[in-house]
Amino acid sequence: MPLELDASEMRRIAGLAVERVIDHISSLSEQPLHRVTGGRKLAESLREPLPELGTPIERLLKTVFGKVVPASLNTASPGYLAYIPGGGLFHSAIADFIALATNRYVGIWLASPGLVQLEQNVISWFCEILSMPSTAGGLLLSGGSMANLVAIVTARKERLPADFLRGVVYTSAEAHHSVAKAAMIAGFPTERIVSVGVDDKFRIDLRALESAIDEDRQSGLQPFCIVGNAGTTNTGAVDDLAALADIAARHSMWFHVDAAYGGFFALTSRGKRVMRGIERADSVTLDPHKGLFLPYGTGCLVVRDRAALRRAYSMHASYLPPMQEHDDLVDFCELGPELSREARGLRVWLPLKMHGAGTFRDALDEKLDLAMSAFERVRALPNVEIVSEPVLSLFTFRFRPSPHEGDEERLEAHNRAILARVNDRQRVLLTGARVGGRFFIRVCVLSFRTHADRIDALVEDLCAALDEPVKPSAQLG
Ligand SMILES: *Cc1c(COP(=O)(O)O)cnc(C)c1O
């Protein structure tokens, strides 16, 4: 069979794949939430040498949908309330299909000015959502970790000399590890990445931050970057971003906000209120594959002065055509580390254009309501201790029956058992976390597929788990 497929073969294989996908998505709400035990056996059974000859697509699809895809955490399920849920809008799969099948080049502007412009539209819509000024710009990246990395390198370039090893980055102890990882990759030794303590709501302690900056400055170091959180992964805390913007301004530091989880709640009026001050950031990490319900592989960095990205990443090569001089026309390869890249813009553009921002705002408002109603009902359960209330769509709690009172180890075992029992019922999937020696259970509502019926299931399954016997189950953290 030639690599160039004819029209009827293209129709045939696309049809087969589409049928499989639609069957899969249509049955999502009845599928189990996790099926990962035996994963190692499965992995071993899939190993094979380089195939010399071809296999019919029917058999390959059978393997993928019958064996490979089901053995997973069901991240696309409406019951997925673990970690930070994604989503996976079907529209984006169609957009990716078009982008991949047409295979246009979007690393440089002149190779596909229209596709580059659609991606720029998406970025400027994000800037608008964040109320950034007209100087702002950015680019789509594979995820929040890459966005944090691109941001830290930009901050380093903008605020430090070429010999930057005296530079210090400050963030809270509750920041995502990708911030410290970004600083590490950017060349900073671990002692130049300062984890400032948090208050009782898990927000960065502003006084501790200021005194750390003052002390470091006095000892000859160069504090250059503050990373604020707009929705921490463990507890959903949103730092006082306006206060952080003030501190950064006072010390002429770069102010980055990691809004990978929370950022798109700025579409809603409640989210906007909670994240007040985000519009003053020098850069913001967003994860459309979280808060805009897109498929994984879609992150974004927005920078207040888009010229800063060019200063950090622009580089010339004789085999490339001349880059655009006009400020409105961008070559994405000048804004980040990638040259050849996917046309990521289309997968954001298509669903936003098909539905309009209002549909996304309503969906995000629904998530805020669902998290609040889940919280109110969990708070009413016996022996519950609320660790963090929902600031956005994430809250945390644990059960503290009197026999285990004061014994953290037994409390952790007790709460892990409850977590396992809830997850064993396969209607919702929750994960836990440990902060300051306390293990707790998290609920994060962020899938466009999650509606009130799953919150009912969550509360029912929690109630049942409170008096059910323990069964062994996969530990998901
Ligand atoms: C998810 C997350 C990240 C990392 O983003 P990836 O897209 O997984 O690389 C960073 N920060 C926060 C707050 C997150 O929730």
The ligand as an SDF file (V2000), in Angstrom:
LIG
                    3D

 15 15  0  0  0  0  0  0  0  0999 V2000
   -1.0020   21.9840   35.9450 C   0  0  0  0  0  0  0  0  0  0  0  0
   -0.1930   23.0550   36.5380 C   0  0  0  0  0  0  0  0  0  0  0  0
    1.0830   23.3490   36.0820 C   0  0  0  0  0  0  0  0  0  0  0  0
    1.7820   22.5000   35.0520 C   0  0  0  0  0  0  0  0  0  0  0  0
    1.1380   22.5490   33.8440 O   0  0  0  0  0  0  0  0  0  0  0  0
    1.3060   21.3730   32.7530 P   0  0  0  0  0  0  0  0  0  0  0  0
    0.3500   21.8290   31.7100 O   0  0  0  0  0  0  0  0  0  0  0  0
    0.9060   20.1080   33.4300 O   0  0  0  0  0  0  0  0  0  0  0  0
    2.7160   21.3670   32.3170 O   0  0  0  0  0  0  0  0  0  0  0  0
    1.7350   24.4330   36.6140 C   0  0  0  0  0  0  0  0  0  0  0  0
    1.1710   25.1700   37.5800 N   0  0  0  0  0  0  0  0  0  0  0  0
   -0.0560   24.9080   38.0620 C   0  0  0  0  0  0  0  0  0  0  0  0
   -0.6290   25.7770   39.1280 C   0  0  0  0  0  0  0  0  0  0  0  0
   -0.7870   23.8410   37.5540 C   0  0  0  0  0  0  0  0  0  0  0  0
   -2.0190   23.5820   38.0370 O   0  0  0  0  0  0  0  0  0  0  0  0
  1  2  1  0
  2  3  1  0
  2 14  2  0
  3  4  1  0
  3 10  2  0
  4  5  1  0
  5  6  1  0
  6  7  2  0
  6  8  1  0
  6  9  1  0
 10 11  1  0
 11 12  2  0
 12 13  1  0
 12 14  1  0
 14 15  1  0
M  END
$$$$
